[in-house]
Amino acid sequence: DDVKKMAAIKSPTEFFQLQGEIARRNFDAMVATTSKNTEMMMKLVNEAFAPISSRASVATEKFSKAA
């Protein structure tokens, strides 16, 4: 679709407008993808450390009861 639009350009102004639209669309897609990847990574990290965190809580509780 973008190639067809590029072929139909008749002035430098149209070229720069289209180039700006394409850049903006690609930037928005990159931000969305990065956000999605960050969210998935945080979920993975939380799930990976959940057993360790629960064990630490149990150990802390035992030490506080013993003291």
PDB file of N, CA, C and O in Angstrom:
ATOM      1  N   ASP A   1       0.831  -1.192   0.000  1.00  0.00           N
ATOM      2  CA  ASP A   1       0.000   0.000   0.000  1.00  0.00           C
ATOM      3  C   ASP A   1       0.879   1.261   0.000  1.00  0.00           C
ATOM      4  O   ASP A   1       0.620   2.210  -0.739  1.00  0.00           O
ATOM      5  N   ASP A   2       1.903   1.250   0.826  1.00  0.00           N
ATOM      6  CA  ASP A   2       2.793   2.413   0.891  1.00  0.00           C
ATOM      7  C   ASP A   2       3.549   2.609  -0.420  1.00  0.00           C
ATOM      8  O   ASP A   2       3.807   3.740  -0.831  1.00  0.00           O
ATOM      9  N   VAL A   3       3.898   1.518  -1.066  1.00  0.00           N
ATOM     10  CA  VAL A   3       4.616   1.622  -2.340  1.00  0.00           C
ATOM     11  C   VAL A   3       3.724   2.261  -3.394  1.00  0.00           C
ATOM     12  O   VAL A   3       4.186   3.076  -4.192  1.00  0.00           O
ATOM     13  N   LYS A   4       2.456   1.893  -3.396  1.00  0.00           N
ATOM     14  CA  LYS A   4       1.506   2.501  -4.347  1.00  0.00           C
ATOM     15  C   LYS A   4       1.375   3.996  -4.076  1.00  0.00           C
ATOM     16  O   LYS A   4       1.339   4.804  -5.004  1.00  0.00           O
ATOM     17  N   LYS A   5       1.305   4.353  -2.808  1.00  0.00           N
ATOM     18  CA  LYS A   5       1.203   5.767  -2.445  1.00  0.00           C
ATOM     19  C   LYS A   5       2.466   6.527  -2.866  1.00  0.00           C
ATOM     20  O   LYS A   5       2.390   7.661  -3.338  1.00  0.00           O
ATOM     21  N   MET A   6       3.621   5.890  -2.687  1.00  0.00           N
ATOM     22  CA  MET A   6       4.884   6.529  -3.087  1.00  0.00           C
ATOM     23  C   MET A   6       4.919   6.754  -4.601  1.00  0.00           C
ATOM     24  O   MET A   6       5.401   7.784  -5.073  1.00  0.00           O
ATOM     25  N   ALA A   7       4.412   5.794  -5.344  1.00  0.00           N
ATOM     26  CA  ALA A   7       4.419   5.907  -6.806  1.00  0.00           C
ATOM     27  C   ALA A   7       3.480   7.018  -7.287  1.00  0.00           C
ATOM     28  O   ALA A   7       3.689   7.591  -8.357  1.00  0.00           O
ATOM     29  N   ALA A   8       2.455   7.317  -6.500  1.00  0.00           N
ATOM     30  CA  ALA A   8       1.480   8.332  -6.898  1.00  0.00           C
ATOM     31  C   ALA A   8       1.879   9.748  -6.474  1.00  0.00           C
ATOM     32  O   ALA A   8       1.163  10.700  -6.785  1.00  0.00           O
ATOM     33  N   ILE A   9       2.983   9.906  -5.786  1.00  0.00           N
ATOM     34  CA  ILE A   9       3.417  11.216  -5.302  1.00  0.00           C
ATOM     35  C   ILE A   9       3.804  12.111  -6.476  1.00  0.00           C
ATOM     36  O   ILE A   9       4.480  11.689  -7.414  1.00  0.00           O
ATOM     37  N   LYS A  10       3.353  13.361  -6.389  1.00  0.00           N
ATOM     38  CA  LYS A  10       3.628  14.299  -7.467  1.00  0.00           C
ATOM     39  C   LYS A  10       4.434  15.515  -7.024  1.00  0.00           C
ATOM     40  O   LYS A  10       4.860  16.318  -7.854  1.00  0.00           O
ATOM     41  N   SER A  11       4.642  15.648  -5.715  1.00  0.00           N
ATOM     42  CA  SER A  11       5.398  16.809  -5.249  1.00  0.00           C
ATOM     43  C   SER A  11       6.240  16.423  -4.026  1.00  0.00           C
ATOM     44  O   SER A  11       5.945  15.448  -3.335  1.00  0.00           O
ATOM     45  N   PRO A  12       7.277  17.196  -3.779  1.00  0.00           N
ATOM     46  CA  PRO A  12       8.100  16.936  -2.584  1.00  0.00           C
ATOM     47  C   PRO A  12       7.296  17.048  -1.286  1.00  0.00           C
ATOM     48  O   PRO A  12       7.571  16.337  -0.320  1.00  0.00           O
ATOM     49  N   THR A  13       6.307  17.939  -1.267  1.00  0.00           N
ATOM     50  CA  THR A  13       5.473  18.107  -0.078  1.00  0.00           C
ATOM     51  C   THR A  13       4.708  16.824   0.223  1.00  0.00           C
ATOM     52  O   THR A  13       4.652  16.379   1.369  1.00  0.00           O
ATOM     53  N   GLU A  14       4.125  16.237  -0.810  1.00  0.00           N
ATOM     54  CA  GLU A  14       3.400  14.977  -0.635  1.00  0.00           C
ATOM     55  C   GLU A  14       4.347  13.882  -0.150  1.00  0.00           C
ATOM     56  O   GLU A  14       3.984  13.065   0.697  1.00  0.00           O
ATOM     57  N   PHE A  15       5.554  13.874  -0.691  1.00  0.00           N
ATOM     58  CA  PHE A  15       6.550  12.880  -0.294  1.00  0.00           C
ATOM     59  C   PHE A  15       6.853  12.988   1.199  1.00  0.00           C
ATOM     60  O   PHE A  15       6.849  11.982   1.909  1.00  0.00           O
ATOM     61  N   PHE A  16       7.112  14.191   1.672  1.00  0.00           N
ATOM     62  CA  PHE A  16       7.447  14.376   3.078  1.00  0.00           C
ATOM     63  C   PHE A  16       6.261  14.092   3.990  1.00  0.00           C
ATOM     64  O   PHE A  16       6.442  13.596   5.103  1.00  0.00           O
ATOM     65  N   GLN A  17       5.049  14.399   3.532  1.00  0.00           N
ATOM     66  CA  GLN A  17       3.863  14.079   4.328  1.00  0.00           C
ATOM     67  C   GLN A  17       3.704  12.565   4.472  1.00  0.00           C
ATOM     68  O   GLN A  17       3.455  12.054   5.564  1.00  0.00           O
ATOM     69  N   LEU A  18       3.854  11.858   3.348  1.00  0.00           N
ATOM     70  CA  LEU A  18       3.729  10.406   3.387  1.00  0.00           C
ATOM     71  C   LEU A  18       4.841   9.790   4.228  1.00  0.00           C
ATOM     72  O   LEU A  18       4.603   8.861   5.000  1.00  0.00           O
ATOM     73  N   GLN A  19       6.027  10.298   4.079  1.00  0.00           N
ATOM     74  CA  GLN A  19       7.159   9.793   4.861  1.00  0.00           C
ATOM     75  C   GLN A  19       6.901   9.998   6.358  1.00  0.00           C
ATOM     76  O   GLN A  19       7.219   9.128   7.169  1.00  0.00           O
ATOM     77  N   GLY A  20       6.332  11.135   6.716  1.00  0.00           N
ATOM     78  CA  GLY A  20       5.998  11.402   8.121  1.00  0.00           C
ATOM     79  C   GLY A  20       4.931  10.451   8.634  1.00  0.00           C
ATOM     80  O   GLY A  20       5.021   9.965   9.761  1.00  0.00           O
ATOM     81  N   GLU A  21       3.917  10.182   7.811  1.00  0.00           N
ATOM     82  CA  GLU A  21       2.863   9.245   8.206  1.00  0.00           C
ATOM     83  C   GLU A  21       3.431   7.844   8.433  1.00  0.00           C
ATOM     84  O   GLU A  21       3.096   7.179   9.414  1.00  0.00           O
ATOM     85  N   ILE A  22       4.284   7.411   7.526  1.00  0.00           N
ATOM     86  CA  ILE A  22       4.880   6.075   7.639  1.00  0.00           C
ATOM     87  C   ILE A  22       5.758   5.996   8.891  1.00  0.00           C
ATOM     88  O   ILE A  22       5.697   5.012   9.628  1.00  0.00           O
ATOM     89  N   ALA A  23       6.554   7.004   9.127  1.00  0.00           N
ATOM     90  CA  ALA A  23       7.427   7.024  10.304  1.00  0.00           C
ATOM     91  C   ALA A  23       6.609   7.017  11.590  1.00  0.00           C
ATOM     92  O   ALA A  23       6.943   6.304  12.537  1.00  0.00           O
ATOM     93  N   ARG A  24       5.545   7.802  11.626  1.00  0.00           N
ATOM     94  CA  ARG A  24       4.683   7.877  12.809  1.00  0.00           C
ATOM     95  C   ARG A  24       4.018   6.513  13.066  1.00  0.00           C
ATOM     96  O   ARG A  24       3.969   6.046  14.204  1.00  0.00           O
ATOM     97  N   ARG A  25       3.514   5.887  12.009  1.00  0.00           N
ATOM     98  CA  ARG A  25       2.860   4.585  12.137  1.00  0.00           C
ATOM     99  C   ARG A  25       3.857   3.532  12.633  1.00  0.00           C
ATOM    100  O   ARG A  25       3.529   2.726  13.503  1.00  0.00           O
ATOM    101  N   ASN A  26       5.063   3.541  12.083  1.00  0.00           N
ATOM    102  CA  ASN A  26       6.083   2.579  12.513  1.00  0.00           C
ATOM    103  C   ASN A  26       6.514   2.824  13.953  1.00  0.00           C
ATOM    104  O   ASN A  26       6.754   1.877  14.701  1.00  0.00           O
ATOM    105  N   PHE A  27       6.613   4.082  14.340  1.00  0.00           N
ATOM    106  CA  PHE A  27       6.979   4.403  15.717  1.00  0.00           C
ATOM    107  C   PHE A  27       5.900   3.918  16.682  1.00  0.00           C
ATOM    108  O   PHE A  27       6.205   3.328  17.718  1.00  0.00           O
ATOM    109  N   ASP A  28       4.631   4.170  16.333  1.00  0.00           N
ATOM    110  CA  ASP A  28       3.525   3.717  17.188  1.00  0.00           C
ATOM    111  C   ASP A  28       3.517   2.198  17.315  1.00  0.00           C
ATOM    112  O   ASP A  28       3.269   1.672  18.400  1.00  0.00           O
ATOM    113  N   ALA A  29       3.783   1.493  16.231  1.00  0.00           N
ATOM    114  CA  ALA A  29       3.841   0.028  16.267  1.00  0.00           C
ATOM    115  C   ALA A  29       4.994  -0.442  17.141  1.00  0.00           C
ATOM    116  O   ALA A  29       4.858  -1.415  17.883  1.00  0.00           O
ATOM    117  N   MET A  30       6.133   0.247  17.055  1.00  0.00           N
ATOM    118  CA  MET A  30       7.283  -0.125  17.869  1.00  0.00           C
ATOM    119  C   MET A  30       6.984   0.077  19.353  1.00  0.00           C
ATOM    120  O   MET A  30       7.323  -0.774  20.175  1.00  0.00           O
ATOM    121  N   VAL A  31       6.355   1.190  19.695  1.00  0.00           N
ATOM    122  CA  VAL A  31       6.018   1.470  21.098  1.00  0.00           C
ATOM    123  C   VAL A  31       5.048   0.415  21.625  1.00  0.00           C
ATOM    124  O   VAL A  31       5.203  -0.069  22.745  1.00  0.00           O
ATOM    125  N   ALA A  32       4.049   0.061  20.820  1.00  0.00           N
ATOM    126  CA  ALA A  32       3.073  -0.947  21.236  1.00  0.00           C
ATOM    127  C   ALA A  32       3.746  -2.303  21.449  1.00  0.00           C
ATOM    128  O   ALA A  32       3.461  -2.992  22.428  1.00  0.00           O
ATOM    129  N   THR A  33       4.626  -2.681  20.545  1.00  0.00           N
ATOM    130  CA  THR A  33       5.317  -3.959  20.657  1.00  0.00           C
ATOM    131  C   THR A  33       6.242  -3.972  21.871  1.00  0.00           C
ATOM    132  O   THR A  33       6.294  -4.959  22.604  1.00  0.00           O
ATOM    133  N   THR A  34       6.962  -2.893  22.080  1.00  0.00           N
ATOM    134  CA  THR A  34       7.855  -2.798  23.232  1.00  0.00           C
ATOM    135  C   THR A  34       7.071  -2.875  24.534  1.00  0.00           C
ATOM    136  O   THR A  34       7.493  -3.546  25.476  1.00  0.00           O
ATOM    137  N   SER A  35       5.949  -2.201  24.588  1.00  0.00           N
ATOM    138  CA  SER A  35       5.099  -2.238  25.780  1.00  0.00           C
ATOM    139  C   SER A  35       4.593  -3.650  26.046  1.00  0.00           C
ATOM    140  O   SER A  35       4.607  -4.120  27.183  1.00  0.00           O
ATOM    141  N   LYS A  36       4.152  -4.313  25.000  1.00  0.00           N
ATOM    142  CA  LYS A  36       3.657  -5.688  25.138  1.00  0.00           C
ATOM    143  C   LYS A  36       4.778  -6.615  25.615  1.00  0.00           C
ATOM    144  O   LYS A  36       4.563  -7.443  26.500  1.00  0.00           O
ATOM    145  N   ASN A  37       5.964  -6.477  25.035  1.00  0.00           N
ATOM    146  CA  ASN A  37       7.100  -7.320  25.434  1.00  0.00           C
ATOM    147  C   ASN A  37       7.511  -7.055  26.876  1.00  0.00           C
ATOM    148  O   ASN A  37       7.843  -7.988  27.606  1.00  0.00           O
ATOM    149  N   THR A  38       7.492  -5.806  27.287  1.00  0.00           N
ATOM    150  CA  THR A  38       7.843  -5.454  28.662  1.00  0.00           C
ATOM    151  C   THR A  38       6.842  -6.059  29.636  1.00  0.00           C
ATOM    152  O   THR A  38       7.218  -6.586  30.684  1.00  0.00           O
ATOM    153  N   GLU A  39       5.572  -5.978  29.281  1.00  0.00           N
ATOM    154  CA  GLU A  39       4.533  -6.544  30.138  1.00  0.00           C
ATOM    155  C   GLU A  39       4.704  -8.063  30.276  1.00  0.00           C
ATOM    156  O   GLU A  39       4.589  -8.606  31.374  1.00  0.00           O
ATOM    157  N   MET A  40       4.979  -8.743  29.158  1.00  0.00           N
ATOM    158  CA  MET A  40       5.181 -10.192  29.207  1.00  0.00           C
ATOM    159  C   MET A  40       6.423 -10.542  30.016  1.00  0.00           C
ATOM    160  O   MET A  40       6.416 -11.529  30.752  1.00  0.00           O
ATOM    161  N   MET A  41       7.477  -9.765  29.896  1.00  0.00           N
ATOM    162  CA  MET A  41       8.707 -10.023  30.633  1.00  0.00           C
ATOM    163  C   MET A  41       8.489  -9.841  32.136  1.00  0.00           C
ATOM    164  O   MET A  41       8.977 -10.639  32.936  1.00  0.00           O
ATOM    165  N   MET A  42       7.764  -8.802  32.515  1.00  0.00           N
ATOM    166  CA  MET A  42       7.486  -8.577  33.933  1.00  0.00           C
ATOM    167  C   MET A  42       6.651  -9.725  34.508  1.00  0.00           C
ATOM    168  O   MET A  42       6.883 -10.166  35.633  1.00  0.00           O
ATOM    169  N   LYS A  43       5.694 -10.196  33.738  1.00  0.00           N
ATOM    170  CA  LYS A  43       4.877 -11.319  34.185  1.00  0.00           C
ATOM    171  C   LYS A  43       5.747 -12.563  34.372  1.00  0.00           C
ATOM    172  O   LYS A  43       5.608 -13.278  35.364  1.00  0.00           O
ATOM    173  N   LEU A  44       6.640 -12.816  33.423  1.00  0.00           N
ATOM    174  CA  LEU A  44       7.538 -13.960  33.504  1.00  0.00           C
ATOM    175  C   LEU A  44       8.443 -13.868  34.726  1.00  0.00           C
ATOM    176  O   LEU A  44       8.631 -14.855  35.438  1.00  0.00           O
ATOM    177  N   VAL A  45       9.001 -12.694  34.968  1.00  0.00           N
ATOM    178  CA  VAL A  45       9.887 -12.509  36.123  1.00  0.00           C
ATOM    179  C   VAL A  45       9.124 -12.721  37.425  1.00  0.00           C
ATOM    180  O   VAL A  45       9.624 -13.370  38.344  1.00  0.00           O
ATOM    181  N   ASN A  46       7.915 -12.175  37.503  1.00  0.00           N
ATOM    182  CA  ASN A  46       7.111 -12.349  38.717  1.00  0.00           C
ATOM    183  C   ASN A  46       6.779 -13.816  38.949  1.00  0.00           C
ATOM    184  O   ASN A  46       6.841 -14.298  40.080  1.00  0.00           O
ATOM    185  N   GLU A  47       6.429 -14.525  37.882  1.00  0.00           N
ATOM    186  CA  GLU A  47       6.118 -15.949  38.020  1.00  0.00           C
ATOM    187  C   GLU A  47       7.362 -16.755  38.387  1.00  0.00           C
ATOM    188  O   GLU A  47       7.271 -17.717  39.150  1.00  0.00           O
ATOM    189  N   ALA A  48       8.504 -16.378  37.862  1.00  0.00           N
ATOM    190  CA  ALA A  48       9.737 -17.105  38.146  1.00  0.00           C
ATOM    191  C   ALA A  48      10.171 -16.933  39.598  1.00  0.00           C
ATOM    192  O   ALA A  48      10.687 -17.868  40.209  1.00  0.00           O
ATOM    193  N   PHE A  49       9.963 -15.738  40.149  1.00  0.00           N
ATOM    194  CA  PHE A  49      10.408 -15.472  41.511  1.00  0.00           C
ATOM    195  C   PHE A  49       9.340 -15.731  42.563  1.00  0.00           C
ATOM    196  O   PHE A  49       9.619 -15.597  43.754  1.00  0.00           O
ATOM    197  N   ALA A  50       8.140 -16.094  42.167  1.00  0.00           N
ATOM    198  CA  ALA A  50       7.067 -16.348  43.128  1.00  0.00           C
ATOM    199  C   ALA A  50       7.431 -17.458  44.121  1.00  0.00           C
ATOM    200  O   ALA A  50       7.228 -17.274  45.321  1.00  0.00           O
ATOM    201  N   PRO A  51       7.960 -18.605  43.669  1.00  0.00           N
ATOM    202  CA  PRO A  51       8.321 -19.643  44.649  1.00  0.00           C
ATOM    203  C   PRO A  51       9.407 -19.189  45.622  1.00  0.00           C
ATOM    204  O   PRO A  51       9.342 -19.501  46.811  1.00  0.00           O
ATOM    205  N   ILE A  52      10.381 -18.473  45.136  1.00  0.00           N
ATOM    206  CA  ILE A  52      11.464 -17.980  45.991  1.00  0.00           C
ATOM    207  C   ILE A  52      10.915 -16.988  47.008  1.00  0.00           C
ATOM    208  O   ILE A  52      11.285 -17.014  48.182  1.00  0.00           O
ATOM    209  N   SER A  53      10.038 -16.124  46.549  1.00  0.00           N
ATOM    210  CA  SER A  53       9.446 -15.120  47.433  1.00  0.00           C
ATOM    211  C   SER A  53       8.606 -15.773  48.528  1.00  0.00           C
ATOM    212  O   SER A  53       8.659 -15.360  49.686  1.00  0.00           O
ATOM    213  N   SER A  54       7.836 -16.789  48.159  1.00  0.00           N
ATOM    214  CA  SER A  54       7.005 -17.449  49.167  1.00  0.00           C
ATOM    215  C   SER A  54       7.872 -18.199  50.178  1.00  0.00           C
ATOM    216  O   SER A  54       7.554 -18.224  51.367  1.00  0.00           O
ATOM    217  N   ARG A  55       8.960 -18.807  49.717  1.00  0.00           N
ATOM    218  CA  ARG A  55       9.875 -19.490  50.629  1.00  0.00           C
ATOM    219  C   ARG A  55      10.535 -18.489  51.585  1.00  0.00           C
ATOM    220  O   ARG A  55      10.699 -18.771  52.772  1.00  0.00           O
ATOM    221  N   ALA A  56      10.906 -17.332  51.061  1.00  0.00           N
ATOM    222  CA  ALA A  56      11.519 -16.308  51.906  1.00  0.00           C
ATOM    223  C   ALA A  56      10.518 -15.819  52.946  1.00  0.00           C
ATOM    224  O   ALA A  56      10.889 -15.557  54.090  1.00  0.00           O
ATOM    225  N   SER A  57       9.273 -15.698  52.561  1.00  0.00           N
ATOM    226  CA  SER A  57       8.243 -15.263  53.512  1.00  0.00           C
ATOM    227  C   SER A  57       8.076 -16.284  54.631  1.00  0.00           C
ATOM    228  O   SER A  57       7.969 -15.920  55.802  1.00  0.00           O
ATOM    229  N   VAL A  58       8.055 -17.560  54.264  1.00  0.00           N
ATOM    230  CA  VAL A  58       7.920 -18.622  55.272  1.00  0.00           C
ATOM    231  C   VAL A  58       9.123 -18.605  56.211  1.00  0.00           C
ATOM    232  O   VAL A  58       8.959 -18.707  57.427  1.00  0.00           O
ATOM    233  N   ALA A  59      10.317 -18.478  55.667  1.00  0.00           N
ATOM    234  CA  ALA A  59      11.528 -18.450  56.489  1.00  0.00           C
ATOM    235  C   ALA A  59      11.516 -17.242  57.427  1.00  0.00           C
ATOM    236  O   ALA A  59      11.865 -17.366  58.601  1.00  0.00           O
ATOM    237  N   THR A  60      11.125 -16.097  56.925  1.00  0.00           N
ATOM    238  CA  THR A  60      11.058 -14.889  57.739  1.00  0.00           C
ATOM    239  C   THR A  60      10.054 -15.047  58.860  1.00  0.00           C
ATOM    240  O   THR A  60      10.292 -14.623  59.990  1.00  0.00           O
ATOM    241  N   GLU A  61       8.943 -15.654  58.539  1.00  0.00           N
ATOM    242  CA  GLU A  61       7.896 -15.887  59.549  1.00  0.00           C
ATOM    243  C   GLU A  61       8.411 -16.827  60.647  1.00  0.00           C
ATOM    244  O   GLU A  61       8.168 -16.584  61.829  1.00  0.00           O
ATOM    245  N   LYS A  62       9.114 -17.886  60.269  1.00  0.00           N
ATOM    246  CA  LYS A  62       9.657 -18.819  61.243  1.00  0.00           C
ATOM    247  C   LYS A  62      10.677 -18.149  62.138  1.00  0.00           C
ATOM    248  O   LYS A  62      10.690 -18.381  63.346  1.00  0.00           O
ATOM    249  N   PHE A  63      11.541 -17.314  61.555  1.00  0.00           N
ATOM    250  CA  PHE A  63      12.534 -16.610  62.365  1.00  0.00           C
ATOM    251  C   PHE A  63      11.891 -15.624  63.321  1.00  0.00           C
ATOM    252  O   PHE A  63      12.342 -15.467  64.456  1.00  0.00           O
ATOM    253  N   SER A  64      10.833 -14.957  62.865  1.00  0.00           N
ATOM    254  CA  SER A  64      10.194 -13.969  63.740  1.00  0.00           C
ATOM    255  C   SER A  64       9.460 -14.666  64.886  1.00  0.00           C
ATOM    256  O   SER A  64       9.396 -14.119  65.987  1.00  0.00           O
ATOM    257  N   LYS A  65       8.909 -15.849  64.659  1.00  0.00           N
ATOM    258  CA  LYS A  65       8.252 -16.604  65.726  1.00  0.00           C
ATOM    259  C   LYS A  65       9.273 -17.161  66.723  1.00  0.00           C
ATOM    260  O   LYS A  65       9.003 -17.249  67.921  1.00  0.00           O
ATOM    261  N   ALA A  66      10.438 -17.533  66.213  1.00  0.00           N
ATOM    262  CA  ALA A  66      11.475 -18.104  67.078  1.00  0.00           C
ATOM    263  C   ALA A  66      12.094 -17.029  67.975  1.00  0.00           C
ATOM    264  O   ALA A  66      12.548 -17.329  69.079  1.00  0.00           O
ATOM    265  N   ALA A  67      12.113 -15.818  67.518  1.00  0.00           N
ATOM    266  CA  ALA A  67      12.748 -14.739  68.288  1.00  0.00           C
ATOM    267  C   ALA A  67      11.823 -14.145  69.272  1.00  0.00           C
ATOM    268  O   ALA A  67      12.201 -13.227  69.999  1.00  0.00           O
TER     269      ALA A  67
END
